[in-house]
Amino acid sequence: MREIKFRYWHKEDKRFFSPWSRGWRFEGENGQMYVNGMNVTDRCEIMQYTGLKDSNGVEIYEGDIVQKDGVNFVIEWAHTGWHATGTKSAWSNFQPDIFVVVGNKYNYDHLLIKEESQ
């Protein structure tokens, strides 16, 4: 069975937090995130762990940028499962062991811009 894990990207602080970070709380009933009692839902993005690891054993999360043969792809959820989507091609139900995590779309977005201009 796949391990269910999440991480949060704080848009203002521009860094990741784990859901176990001190003072962080996620309420599944209403889908809201709180830090020390203050609602920060609009300031954060939630990324889910795919349950997959790349060729180096690195966990792959939604929003990660993976690379194969010098081409970058973003990991996204679609109706049928996790997909690696690039500007020129996409991998449905991809094999994670042929990819390498090189960053994420939040603090390594320049990797996507470079790929788009090629």
C-alpha distances in whole Angstrom, upper triangle without the diagonal:
4,7,9,13,16,19,23,26,29,32,35,34,32,29,26,25,21,21,22,25,28,29,26,25,23,23,21,23,26,24,26,26,29,30,32,33,34,32,31,29,31,31,28,25,21,19,15,13,12,9,12,15,18,20,21,18,18,15,16,17,18,22,22,24,24,26,27,30,32,31,28,26,24,20,20,18,20,20,18,15,16,19,22,25,28,32,33,30,26,23,21,17,18,18,17,19,22,22,23,23,26,26,25,27,29,30,31,32,35,32,32,36,37,34,36,39,39
4,6,9,13,16,19,22,25,28,31,30,28,26,22,21,18,18,19,22,25,26,23,22,20,21,19,22,24,21,24,23,26,27,30,30,31,29,28,26,28,28,24,22,18,15,12,9,8,5,9,12,15,18,19,15,15,12,13,13,15,18,18,21,20,23,24,28,29,28,25,23,21,17,17,15,17,18,16,13,13,17,19,22,25,29,30,27,23,20,19,15,16,16,15,17,20,19,20,19,23,22,21,24,25,27,27,28,31,29,28,32,33,31,33,36,36
4,6,10,13,17,20,23,26,29,27,26,23,19,18,15,14,15,19,22,23,20,19,18,19,17,20,22,20,22,21,23,24,27,27,28,27,25,24,26,26,22,20,16,14,10,8,9,6,10,12,16,19,19,15,14,11,12,12,14,18,17,21,20,23,25,29,29,28,26,23,21,17,18,16,19,20,19,15,15,18,20,23,26,30,31,28,25,22,21,18,18,18,16,18,21,20,20,19,22,21,20,23,23,25,26,27,30,28,28,32,33,31,33,36,36
4,7,11,14,17,20,23,26,25,24,21,17,16,13,12,13,16,20,20,17,16,14,15,13,17,19,16,18,17,20,21,24,24,25,23,22,20,23,22,19,16,13,11,8,7,8,7,11,14,17,20,20,17,16,12,12,11,12,16,16,20,20,24,26,29,30,28,25,23,20,16,16,15,17,18,18,15,14,18,19,22,25,29,30,28,25,22,21,18,19,19,17,20,23,21,21,19,22,21,19,21,21,23,24,25,29,27,27,30,32,31,32,35,36
4,7,11,14,17,20,22,21,20,17,14,12,9,8,10,13,16,18,14,14,12,15,13,17,18,15,16,15,17,18,21,22,22,21,19,18,20,20,16,14,10,9,6,5,8,8,11,13,16,20,19,16,14,10,11,9,11,14,14,18,19,22,25,28,28,27,24,21,18,15,15,15,18,20,20,16,15,18,19,22,25,28,30,28,24,23,22,20,20,20,17,20,22,20,20,17,20,18,16,18,18,20,21,23,26,25,25,28,30,29,30,33,34
4,7,10,13,16,19,18,17,14,10,9,7,7,10,12,15,16,12,12,10,13,12,16,17,13,14,12,15,16,19,20,20,18,16,14,17,16,12,10,7,6,5,6,9,11,13,15,17,21,20,17,15,11,11,8,9,12,13,16,18,22,24,28,28,26,22,20,17,14,14,14,17,19,20,17,15,18,18,20,23,26,28,27,24,23,22,20,20,21,18,21,23,21,20,17,19,16,14,16,15,17,19,20,24,23,23,26,28,27,28,31,32
4,7,10,13,15,14,13,10,7,6,5,6,9,10,13,14,11,12,11,14,14,18,18,14,14,12,14,14,17,19,18,17,14,13,15,14,10,8,6,5,7,8,12,13,15,16,17,21,20,18,14,12,11,8,9,11,11,15,17,21,24,28,27,25,21,19,16,14,15,15,19,21,22,19,17,19,19,20,23,25,28,27,24,23,23,22,22,22,19,22,24,21,19,16,17,14,12,14,12,14,16,18,21,21,21,24,26,25,27,30,31
4,6,9,12,11,10,8,5,5,6,7,10,10,13,13,10,11,10,14,14,18,17,13,12,10,12,12,15,16,15,14,11,10,12,10,6,6,5,6,9,11,14,17,18,19,20,24,23,21,17,15,14,11,11,11,12,16,19,22,26,29,28,26,22,20,17,16,15,16,20,22,24,21,18,20,20,21,23,25,28,27,25,25,25,24,24,25,22,25,26,23,21,18,18,15,12,13,11,13,15,17,20,20,20,23,25,25,26,29,31
4,6,9,8,7,6,5,6,9,11,13,12,15,15,12,14,13,17,18,21,19,15,14,12,13,13,17,18,16,15,11,11,11,8,5,5,7,8,11,13,16,19,20,20,21,24,23,22,18,16,15,12,11,10,12,15,18,21,25,28,26,24,20,19,16,15,15,17,21,23,25,22,19,20,20,20,21,23,27,26,24,25,25,25,24,26,23,25,26,23,21,17,17,13,10,10,8,9,13,13,17,18,18,20,22,23,23,26,28
4,6,5,5,6,6,7,11,12,14,12,14,14,12,14,14,17,18,21,19,16,14,11,12,11,15,16,14,12,9,9,9,6,5,7,9,11,15,17,20,22,23,24,24,28,27,25,22,20,19,16,15,14,15,18,21,24,28,31,29,27,23,22,19,19,19,20,24,26,28,25,23,24,23,23,24,26,29,29,28,28,29,29,28,29,26,29,30,26,24,20,20,16,13,13,10,11,14,15,18,20,20,21,24,25,25,28,30
4,6,5,7,9,11,14,15,18,16,18,17,15,17,17,19,21,23,20,17,15,13,14,14,17,18,15,14,10,10,9,5,6,7,11,13,17,19,22,24,25,25,26,29,28,27,24,22,20,17,16,14,16,18,21,24,28,31,28,26,23,22,18,19,19,21,24,26,29,26,24,24,23,23,23,24,28,28,27,28,29,29,29,30,28,30,31,27,25,21,20,16,13,12,9,10,14,14,17,19,18,19,22,23,23,26,28
4,5,8,11,12,16,17,19,17,18,17,16,18,18,21,23,25,22,20,17,15,15,14,16,18,15,14,10,12,10,7,8,11,14,16,20,22,25,28,29,28,29,32,31,30,26,25,23,20,20,17,19,21,24,27,31,33,31,29,26,25,22,23,23,24,27,30,32,30,27,28,27,26,27,27,31,32,31,32,32,33,32,34,31,33,34,30,28,24,23,19,16,15,11,12,16,16,18,21,21,21,24,26,26,28,30
4,6,9,10,14,16,17,14,16,15,14,17,18,21,23,26,24,21,18,15,15,13,16,18,15,15,12,14,13,9,10,12,14,16,20,21,24,27,27,27,27,30,29,28,24,23,22,20,19,17,18,20,24,26,30,33,30,29,25,25,22,23,23,25,28,31,33,30,28,28,27,27,27,28,32,32,31,32,33,33,32,33,30,32,33,29,26,23,21,17,16,15,12,11,15,16,18,21,21,22,24,26,27,28,31
4,7,10,14,16,18,15,17,18,16,19,19,22,24,26,24,21,19,16,17,16,19,20,18,17,14,15,14,10,10,11,13,14,18,19,22,24,25,24,24,27,26,25,21,20,19,17,17,14,15,17,20,23,27,29,26,25,22,21,19,19,20,23,26,29,31,28,25,25,24,23,24,25,28,29,28,29,30,30,29,30,27,29,29,25,23,19,18,14,12,12,8,7,11,12,15,17,18,19,21,22,23,25,27
4,7,10,13,15,12,15,16,14,17,17,21,22,25,24,21,19,16,16,15,17,20,18,18,14,15,15,11,10,11,12,13,16,17,20,22,22,22,22,25,23,22,18,17,17,15,15,14,14,16,19,22,26,28,26,25,21,21,18,19,20,22,25,28,30,27,24,24,23,23,24,26,29,29,27,28,29,29,27,28,25,27,27,24,21,17,16,13,11,12,9,8,12,14,16,17,19,20,22,23,24,26,28
4,7,10,12,10,13,14,12,14,15,18,20,23,22,18,17,14,15,14,17,19,18,17,14,14,15,12,9,9,10,10,13,13,17,19,19,19,20,23,21,20,16,15,14,12,13,12,12,15,18,21,25,28,26,25,21,20,17,17,18,20,23,26,27,24,21,22,21,22,23,25,29,28,26,26,27,26,25,26,22,24,26,22,20,16,16,12,11,12,10,10,13,15,18,18,19,21,23,24,25,28,29
4,6,8,6,9,11,9,11,12,16,17,21,20,17,15,12,12,11,14,16,16,15,12,13,15,12,10,10,10,11,13,14,17,18,20,20,21,24,23,21,17,15,16,13,14,14,15,18,21,24,27,30,29,28,24,23,20,19,20,21,24,27,28,25,22,24,23,25,26,29,32,31,29,28,28,28,27,27,24,26,28,24,22,18,19,16,14,15,13,13,16,18,21,22,23,25,27,27,29,31,33
4,5,5,9,11,8,10,11,15,16,19,19,16,15,12,13,12,15,17,17,16,14,14,17,15,12,12,10,10,11,11,15,16,18,18,20,23,22,19,16,14,15,12,14,15,15,19,21,24,27,31,30,29,25,24,20,19,19,20,24,26,27,23,21,23,23,25,27,30,32,31,29,28,28,26,26,26,23,25,27,24,22,18,19,17,15,17,15,16,19,21,24,24,24,27,29,29,30,33,34
4,6,8,9,6,7,7,11,12,16,16,13,12,9,10,10,13,14,15,14,13,13,16,15,12,12,10,11,11,12,16,17,19,20,22,26,24,22,19,16,16,14,15,17,18,21,23,27,30,33,32,31,28,26,22,20,20,20,24,25,26,23,22,24,25,26,29,31,34,33,30,29,28,27,27,27,24,27,29,26,25,21,23,20,18,19,18,19,22,23,27,27,27,29,31,31,32,35,37
4,6,8,7,8,10,13,15,18,19,16,15,12,12,11,13,15,16,16,15,16,19,17,15,15,13,14,14,15,18,18,21,21,24,27,25,22,20,17,18,16,18,20,20,24,25,29,32,35,35,33,30,28,25,23,23,24,27,29,29,26,24,27,28,29,32,34,37,36,33,32,31,30,29,29,26,28,31,28,26,23,24,22,20,22,20,21,24,26,29,29,30,32,34,34,35,38,39
4,6,6,9,11,15,17,20,20,18,16,12,11,9,11,13,14,15,14,15,18,16,14,15,14,15,16,17,20,21,23,23,25,28,26,24,21,19,20,18,19,20,20,24,26,29,32,36,34,34,30,29,26,24,25,25,29,31,31,28,26,28,29,30,32,34,37,36,34,33,33,31,31,31,28,30,32,29,27,23,24,21,20,22,19,20,23,25,28,28,29,31,33,34,35,37,39
4,6,9,12,15,18,21,21,19,16,13,11,8,8,12,13,15,14,16,19,17,16,18,17,18,19,20,24,24,26,27,29,32,29,27,24,22,23,21,23,23,24,27,29,33,36,39,38,37,34,32,29,28,28,28,32,34,35,32,30,32,32,34,35,38,41,40,37,37,36,35,35,35,32,33,35,33,30,27,28,25,23,25,22,22,26,28,31,31,32,34,36,37,38,41,42
4,7,10,13,16,18,18,17,14,10,8,5,5,8,10,12,12,14,17,15,15,17,16,19,20,21,25,26,28,29,31,34,32,30,27,24,25,23,23,24,25,29,31,35,38,41,40,38,35,33,30,28,28,28,32,33,35,32,30,33,33,34,36,38,41,41,38,38,37,36,36,36,33,35,37,35,32,29,29,26,24,25,23,23,27,28,31,32,33,35,37,38,39,41,43
4,7,10,13,16,15,13,11,7,6,5,7,8,9,10,10,11,14,13,11,13,13,15,16,18,22,23,25,26,28,31,30,27,24,22,22,19,20,21,22,26,28,32,35,38,37,36,32,30,27,25,25,25,28,29,31,28,27,29,30,31,33,35,38,37,35,34,34,32,33,33,30,32,35,32,30,26,27,24,22,22,20,21,24,26,29,30,30,32,34,35,36,38,40
4,7,10,12,12,11,8,6,5,6,8,8,10,9,10,11,14,14,12,14,12,15,16,18,21,22,25,26,29,32,31,28,25,22,23,20,20,21,23,27,29,33,36,39,38,37,33,31,27,25,24,24,27,28,29,27,26,29,30,31,33,35,38,37,34,34,33,32,32,33,30,33,35,32,31,28,29,26,23,24,22,23,26,27,31,31,31,34,36,36,37,40,41
4,6,9,9,7,6,5,6,9,11,11,11,10,10,9,13,13,11,12,10,13,13,16,19,20,23,25,28,31,30,28,25,22,21,18,18,19,22,25,28,31,34,38,37,35,31,29,25,23,22,21,23,24,26,24,23,26,27,28,31,33,36,35,32,31,30,29,30,31,29,31,33,31,30,27,28,25,22,22,21,23,26,26,30,30,30,32,35,35,35,38,40
4,6,6,6,5,6,8,11,13,11,12,10,12,10,14,15,14,14,13,15,15,18,21,22,25,27,30,34,33,30,28,24,24,21,20,22,24,28,30,34,37,40,40,37,34,31,27,25,23,22,24,24,26,25,24,27,29,30,33,35,38,36,33,33,31,30,31,33,31,34,36,33,33,29,31,28,25,25,24,26,29,29,33,33,32,35,37,37,37,40,42
4,6,5,7,9,11,15,17,15,16,13,14,12,15,17,15,15,12,14,14,17,19,20,23,26,29,32,32,29,27,23,22,19,18,21,23,27,29,33,35,39,38,36,33,30,26,23,21,19,21,21,23,22,22,25,27,28,31,33,36,34,31,30,29,27,29,30,29,32,34,32,31,29,30,28,25,25,24,27,29,29,33,33,32,34,37,36,36,40,41
4,6,8,11,13,17,18,16,17,14,16,13,17,19,17,17,15,18,17,20,22,23,27,29,32,36,36,33,31,27,26,23,22,24,27,30,32,36,38,42,42,39,35,32,29,26,24,21,23,23,25,24,24,27,30,31,34,36,38,37,34,33,31,30,32,33,32,35,37,35,35,32,34,31,28,28,27,30,32,32,36,36,34,37,40,39,39,42,44
4,6,9,11,15,17,15,14,11,13,11,13,16,15,15,14,17,17,21,23,25,28,30,33,36,36,34,31,28,26,23,21,23,26,29,32,35,38,42,41,38,35,32,28,26,23,21,23,23,25,24,25,27,29,30,33,34,37,36,33,33,31,30,32,34,32,36,38,35,35,32,33,30,27,26,25,28,30,30,34,34,33,35,38,37,37,40,42
4,7,10,14,16,15,14,11,11,8,11,13,12,12,10,13,14,17,19,21,24,27,29,33,33,30,28,24,23,19,17,19,22,25,28,32,34,38,37,34,31,28,24,22,20,18,20,20,23,21,22,24,26,26,29,31,34,33,30,30,28,27,29,31,29,32,34,32,31,28,29,26,23,22,21,24,27,26,30,30,29,31,34,34,33,37,39
4,7,10,13,11,10,7,8,5,9,11,10,11,11,14,15,19,21,23,26,28,30,34,34,31,28,25,24,20,19,20,23,26,29,32,35,39,38,35,32,29,25,23,21,20,23,23,26,24,24,26,28,28,30,32,35,34,32,32,30,30,31,33,31,34,36,33,32,29,30,26,23,22,21,23,26,26,30,30,29,31,34,34,34,37,39
4,7,10,9,8,6,6,5,9,9,8,10,9,13,15,18,21,23,25,27,29,33,32,29,26,23,22,19,18,19,21,25,28,31,34,38,36,34,31,28,24,23,21,21,24,25,27,25,24,26,27,28,30,32,35,34,32,32,31,30,31,32,30,33,34,32,30,27,28,24,21,21,19,21,24,24,28,29,28,30,33,33,33,36,38
4,6,5,5,4,5,7,10,10,10,13,13,16,18,20,24,25,28,29,31,35,34,31,28,25,25,21,21,22,24,27,30,34,37,40,39,37,33,31,27,26,25,25,27,29,31,29,28,30,31,31,33,35,38,38,35,35,34,34,34,35,33,35,37,34,33,29,30,26,23,23,21,22,26,26,30,31,31,32,35,36,36,39,41
4,5,5,7,7,10,12,11,11,14,14,17,19,21,25,26,29,29,31,35,33,31,28,25,25,22,22,22,24,27,30,34,37,40,39,37,34,32,28,27,26,27,30,31,33,31,29,31,32,32,34,36,39,39,36,36,36,35,35,36,33,36,38,34,33,29,29,26,23,23,21,22,25,26,29,31,31,32,35,36,36,39,41
4,6,9,10,13,15,14,15,18,18,21,22,24,28,29,32,32,34,38,36,34,31,28,28,25,26,26,28,31,34,37,41,44,42,41,37,35,32,31,30,30,33,35,37,34,33,35,35,36,38,40,43,42,40,40,39,39,39,40,37,39,41,38,36,32,32,29,27,27,24,25,29,30,33,34,34,36,39,39,40,42,45
4,7,9,12,14,14,15,18,18,21,23,25,29,30,33,34,36,39,38,36,32,30,30,27,26,27,29,32,35,39,42,45,44,42,38,36,33,31,30,30,33,34,36,34,33,35,36,37,38,40,44,43,40,40,40,39,39,40,38,40,42,39,37,34,34,31,28,28,25,27,30,31,34,36,35,37,40,41,41,43,46
4,6,9,11,11,13,16,17,20,22,25,28,30,33,34,36,39,38,36,32,30,29,26,25,25,28,31,34,37,41,44,42,40,37,35,31,30,29,29,32,33,35,33,32,34,34,35,36,38,41,41,39,39,38,38,39,40,37,40,41,38,37,33,33,29,27,26,23,25,28,29,32,33,33,34,37,38,38,41,43
4,6,8,9,10,13,14,18,20,23,26,28,31,32,34,37,36,34,31,28,27,24,23,23,25,29,32,35,39,42,40,38,34,32,28,27,26,26,28,30,32,30,29,31,32,32,34,35,38,38,36,36,35,35,36,37,35,38,39,36,35,31,31,28,25,24,21,23,27,27,30,32,31,32,35,36,36,38,41
4,6,5,7,10,12,15,18,21,24,26,28,29,31,35,34,32,28,26,25,21,20,20,22,25,28,32,35,38,37,35,31,29,25,24,23,23,26,28,30,28,27,28,29,29,30,32,35,35,33,33,33,33,33,35,32,35,36,33,32,28,28,24,21,20,17,19,23,23,26,28,27,29,32,32,32,35,37
4,5,6,8,9,13,16,19,22,24,26,28,29,33,33,31,27,24,23,19,18,18,21,24,27,30,34,37,35,33,29,27,23,22,20,20,23,24,27,25,24,25,26,26,28,29,33,32,30,31,30,30,31,33,30,33,35,31,30,27,27,23,20,19,17,19,22,22,25,27,26,27,30,31,30,33,36
4,6,8,11,14,17,21,23,26,28,29,30,34,33,32,28,26,24,20,18,17,20,23,27,30,33,36,34,32,28,26,22,22,20,21,23,25,27,26,25,26,26,25,27,28,31,31,29,30,30,31,31,33,31,34,35,32,30,27,27,23,20,18,15,18,21,20,24,25,24,25,29,29,28,31,34
4,7,10,13,17,20,23,25,27,28,29,32,31,30,26,24,23,19,18,16,19,21,25,28,32,35,33,30,27,25,21,21,20,21,24,26,29,26,25,26,26,25,26,27,31,31,29,30,30,31,31,33,30,33,34,30,29,25,24,21,17,16,13,15,19,18,21,23,23,24,27,28,27,30,32
4,7,10,13,16,19,22,23,24,25,29,28,27,23,20,19,15,14,13,16,19,22,25,29,32,30,28,24,22,19,18,17,18,21,23,26,23,21,22,23,22,24,25,29,29,27,27,27,27,27,29,26,29,30,27,25,22,22,18,15,14,11,14,17,17,20,22,21,22,25,26,26,29,31
4,7,10,13,16,19,20,21,22,26,26,24,21,18,16,12,10,10,13,16,19,22,26,29,27,25,21,19,15,14,13,14,17,20,22,20,18,19,19,19,21,22,26,25,23,24,23,24,24,25,23,26,27,24,23,19,19,16,12,11,10,13,15,15,19,19,18,20,23,23,23,26,28
4,7,10,13,15,17,19,20,24,24,22,19,16,14,10,9,9,12,16,18,22,25,29,27,25,21,19,15,13,12,13,16,18,20,17,16,17,18,19,21,23,26,25,23,22,22,22,22,23,21,24,25,22,22,18,19,16,13,13,12,15,17,17,21,21,20,22,25,25,25,28,30
4,7,9,12,14,15,17,20,20,18,15,12,10,6,5,7,9,13,15,19,22,25,24,22,19,16,12,10,10,10,14,16,18,15,12,14,15,16,18,21,24,22,20,19,19,18,18,20,17,20,22,19,18,15,16,13,10,11,11,14,15,16,19,19,18,21,23,22,23,26,28
4,6,9,11,13,15,19,19,17,14,11,9,6,5,9,10,14,15,19,22,25,25,23,20,17,13,10,10,9,13,15,16,12,11,13,14,16,19,22,25,23,20,18,17,16,17,18,16,19,20,18,18,15,17,15,13,14,14,17,18,18,22,21,20,23,25,24,25,28,29
4,6,8,10,12,16,16,13,11,7,6,4,6,10,10,13,14,18,20,24,24,22,19,16,14,10,11,11,14,16,16,12,10,13,14,17,19,23,25,23,19,18,17,15,15,15,13,16,18,16,15,13,16,14,13,15,16,18,18,19,22,21,20,24,25,24,25,29,29
4,5,8,11,14,15,13,11,8,6,5,7,10,10,13,13,16,18,22,22,20,18,15,12,9,9,9,12,14,13,9,7,10,11,15,18,21,23,20,17,15,13,11,11,12,10,13,15,14,14,13,16,15,14,16,17,19,19,20,23,21,20,24,25,23,25,28,28
4,7,10,14,14,11,11,7,7,8,10,14,13,16,15,18,19,23,24,22,20,17,16,12,13,12,15,17,15,11,10,13,14,18,21,24,25,23,19,17,15,13,13,12,10,12,15,14,15,14,17,17,16,19,20,22,22,23,26,23,23,27,28,26,28,31,31
4,7,10,11,9,8,6,6,8,11,13,12,14,12,15,16,19,20,19,17,15,14,11,13,13,16,17,16,12,10,12,12,16,19,22,23,20,17,14,14,11,10,9,6,9,12,11,12,11,15,15,15,18,20,21,20,22,24,21,21,25,26,24,26,29,28
4,7,7,5,5,4,5,9,12,14,11,13,11,13,14,17,19,18,16,15,14,12,15,16,18,21,19,15,12,14,13,17,19,23,23,21,18,16,16,13,11,10,6,7,10,9,9,9,13,14,14,18,20,20,19,21,23,20,21,24,24,23,25,28,27
4,5,5,5,7,7,10,13,14,11,11,8,10,11,14,15,15,14,13,13,12,15,17,19,22,20,16,13,14,12,16,17,21,21,19,17,14,15,14,11,9,5,5,7,6,5,6,10,12,14,17,19,19,17,19,21,18,19,22,22,20,23,25,24
4,6,7,10,10,14,17,17,14,14,10,10,10,13,15,15,15,15,16,15,18,20,22,25,23,19,17,16,15,18,19,22,22,20,18,16,17,16,12,10,7,4,6,6,6,9,12,14,16,20,22,22,20,22,22,19,20,24,23,21,24,26,25
4,6,9,11,14,17,18,14,14,12,12,13,15,16,17,16,17,17,17,20,22,25,27,25,22,19,19,17,20,21,24,25,23,21,19,21,19,16,13,10,8,10,9,7,8,11,13,16,20,21,21,19,21,22,19,21,24,23,22,25,28,26
4,6,9,13,16,17,14,15,13,14,15,18,19,19,18,18,18,16,19,21,23,26,24,20,17,18,17,21,22,25,26,24,22,19,20,18,16,13,10,8,11,10,9,10,13,14,16,20,21,21,20,22,24,21,22,26,25,24,27,30,29
4,6,10,13,14,11,12,11,13,15,18,18,18,16,16,15,14,17,18,22,24,23,19,16,17,16,19,20,24,25,23,21,19,20,18,16,14,10,10,12,10,8,7,10,11,13,16,18,17,16,19,21,18,20,23,23,22,25,27,27
4,7,10,12,10,12,11,14,16,19,20,19,17,15,14,12,14,16,19,21,20,16,14,15,14,18,19,23,25,23,20,18,18,16,14,13,10,11,13,11,10,8,12,12,12,15,17,17,17,19,21,19,20,23,24,22,25,28,28
4,7,9,7,9,8,12,14,18,18,17,14,12,10,8,11,12,16,18,17,14,10,11,11,14,16,20,21,19,16,15,15,14,12,12,8,11,12,10,9,7,10,10,10,13,14,15,15,16,19,17,17,21,21,20,22,25,25
4,6,6,9,10,14,16,20,20,18,15,12,10,7,9,10,14,17,17,13,10,11,11,14,16,19,21,20,17,16,16,14,14,14,11,14,16,13,12,9,12,10,9,11,12,14,14,15,18,16,16,20,21,20,21,25,25
4,6,9,11,14,17,21,20,18,14,11,8,5,6,7,11,14,14,11,8,9,10,11,14,17,19,18,15,14,14,14,13,15,13,16,17,14,14,11,13,11,9,9,11,14,14,14,17,16,15,18,20,19,20,23,24
4,7,9,13,16,19,18,16,12,10,6,5,6,9,13,16,17,14,11,11,10,10,12,15,18,17,14,15,15,16,15,17,14,17,18,14,14,11,11,9,6,6,8,10,10,10,14,13,11,15,17,16,16,20,21
4,6,10,13,17,15,14,10,8,6,6,8,12,15,18,18,15,11,11,9,11,12,15,17,16,14,14,15,16,14,15,12,15,15,11,10,7,8,6,4,6,9,10,9,10,13,11,11,14,16,15,16,19,20
4,7,10,13,12,10,6,5,5,6,10,13,16,20,20,17,13,11,8,9,9,12,15,14,13,13,15,16,14,15,12,14,13,10,8,6,6,5,5,6,10,10,8,9,11,8,8,12,12,11,13,16,16
4,7,10,10,8,6,5,6,7,11,14,17,20,19,16,13,11,8,9,10,13,14,13,12,11,14,14,11,12,9,11,10,6,5,4,6,7,8,10,13,14,11,12,13,10,10,14,14,12,14,17,17
4,7,6,5,4,6,9,10,14,17,19,22,21,19,15,13,9,11,10,13,13,12,12,12,15,15,12,12,10,11,9,5,5,6,7,9,11,13,16,16,13,13,14,10,11,14,13,10,14,16,15
4,5,5,7,8,11,13,16,19,20,23,22,19,16,14,10,12,11,13,13,12,11,11,14,15,11,11,10,10,7,5,7,9,10,13,15,16,20,20,16,17,17,13,13,16,15,12,15,17,15
4,6,9,11,14,16,19,22,23,26,25,23,20,17,14,14,13,15,13,13,14,13,17,18,14,14,13,13,9,9,10,12,12,16,18,19,22,22,18,19,18,14,15,17,15,12,15,17,14
4,7,10,13,16,19,22,24,27,26,24,20,18,14,14,12,13,13,13,14,15,18,20,16,16,15,15,12,10,10,12,11,14,16,17,20,19,15,16,14,11,12,14,11,9,12,14,11
4,7,10,13,16,19,20,24,23,21,18,15,11,10,8,9,9,9,11,12,16,17,14,15,14,15,12,10,11,12,11,13,14,14,18,18,14,14,13,10,9,12,10,7,10,12,10
4,7,10,13,16,18,22,21,19,15,13,9,8,6,9,10,10,10,11,15,16,14,15,13,15,12,9,9,9,8,10,11,11,14,15,11,11,11,7,7,10,9,6,9,12,11
4,7,9,13,14,18,17,15,12,9,5,5,4,8,9,9,8,9,12,13,11,13,12,14,12,9,10,9,10,10,10,10,14,15,12,11,12,9,8,11,12,9,10,14,13
4,6,10,12,16,16,14,10,8,5,5,6,9,12,11,9,10,12,13,12,14,12,15,14,11,11,10,10,9,8,7,11,13,11,10,12,10,8,12,13,11,12,16,16
4,7,10,13,13,10,7,6,5,6,9,12,14,13,10,10,10,11,10,12,10,14,14,11,12,10,12,11,9,9,12,15,13,13,16,13,12,16,17,15,16,19,20
4,6,10,11,8,6,5,6,7,10,13,15,13,10,10,10,11,11,14,13,17,17,14,15,14,15,14,11,11,14,16,16,15,18,16,14,17,19,17,17,21,22
4,7,8,6,5,6,9,10,13,16,18,16,12,12,10,10,12,15,14,18,19,17,18,16,19,17,15,14,17,20,19,18,21,20,18,21,23,20,20,24,25
4,6,5,6,7,10,10,14,16,17,15,12,11,9,10,12,16,16,20,20,19,20,19,21,20,18,17,20,23,22,21,24,22,19,22,24,22,21,25,25
4,6,8,10,13,14,17,19,20,18,14,14,11,11,14,17,18,22,22,21,24,23,25,24,21,21,23,26,26,24,27,26,23,26,28,25,25,28,29
4,7,9,12,14,17,20,20,17,13,12,8,8,11,15,16,19,20,20,22,22,24,24,22,22,24,27,26,25,28,26,24,27,28,25,25,29,29
4,6,10,12,16,19,20,16,13,11,8,6,9,12,13,16,17,17,19,18,21,21,19,19,22,24,24,23,26,24,22,25,26,24,24,28,28
4,7,10,13,16,17,15,11,9,7,6,8,10,10,14,15,13,15,15,17,17,15,16,18,21,20,20,22,20,18,22,23,20,21,25,25
4,6,10,13,14,11,7,6,5,6,6,10,10,14,13,12,14,14,16,16,15,15,18,20,19,18,20,18,16,19,20,17,18,22,21
4,7,10,11,9,6,5,7,8,7,10,9,13,12,10,12,11,13,13,12,13,16,18,16,15,17,14,13,16,17,14,15,18,18
4,7,8,6,4,6,8,11,10,13,13,16,15,12,14,13,14,14,13,12,16,18,16,14,16,13,11,14,15,12,12,16,16
4,5,5,6,8,11,14,13,15,15,17,15,13,14,14,14,14,13,12,16,17,15,13,14,11,8,11,12,8,8,12,12
4,6,8,11,14,17,16,19,19,21,19,16,18,17,16,17,16,14,17,19,16,13,14,12,9,10,11,7,6,9,10
4,7,11,14,17,16,18,19,21,18,16,18,19,18,19,18,17,20,22,19,17,17,14,12,13,13,9,8,11,10
4,7,10,13,12,15,16,18,15,14,17,17,18,19,18,17,21,23,20,18,18,16,13,15,15,11,11,14,13
4,6,10,9,12,13,16,14,13,15,16,17,18,17,16,20,22,19,18,19,16,14,16,17,13,13,17,16
4,6,5,9,10,13,11,11,14,15,17,18,17,17,21,23,21,20,21,18,16,19,19,16,17,20,19
4,5,9,11,14,13,13,16,17,19,20,19,19,22,25,23,22,24,21,19,22,23,19,20,23,22
4,7,9,12,12,13,16,16,19,20,19,20,23,25,24,23,25,22,21,24,25,22,22,26,25
4,6,9,9,9,12,14,16,18,17,19,22,24,22,21,23,20,19,22,22,19,21,24,23
4,6,6,8,11,13,16,18,18,20,23,25,22,23,24,21,21,24,24,21,23,26,24
4,5,5,8,9,13,15,15,18,21,21,20,21,22,19,19,23,22,20,22,25,24
4,6,8,10,14,16,18,20,23,23,21,23,24,20,21,24,24,21,24,26,25
4,7,10,13,16,17,20,23,23,20,21,22,18,19,22,21,18,21,24,22
4,7,9,12,14,16,19,19,17,18,19,15,15,19,18,16,18,21,19
4,6,9,12,14,17,17,14,16,17,13,15,18,17,15,19,21,20
4,6,8,11,14,13,11,13,15,12,13,16,16,15,18,20,20
4,7,10,12,11,8,11,11,9,11,14,13,13,16,18,18
4,7,8,7,6,8,10,8,10,13,13,13,16,18,19
4,6,6,5,7,10,9,9,12,14,14,15,18,19
4,6,6,5,8,8,8,10,12,12,13,16,18
4,6,6,9,10,10,12,15,15,16,18,21
4,6,8,10,11,12,14,15,17,19,20
4,5,6,8,10,11,12,14,16,17
4,5,5,7,9,10,11,13,15
4,5,5,6,9,10,11,13
4,6,5,6,9,10,11
4,5,5,6,9,10
4,5,5,6,9
4,5,5,7
4,6,5
4,6
4
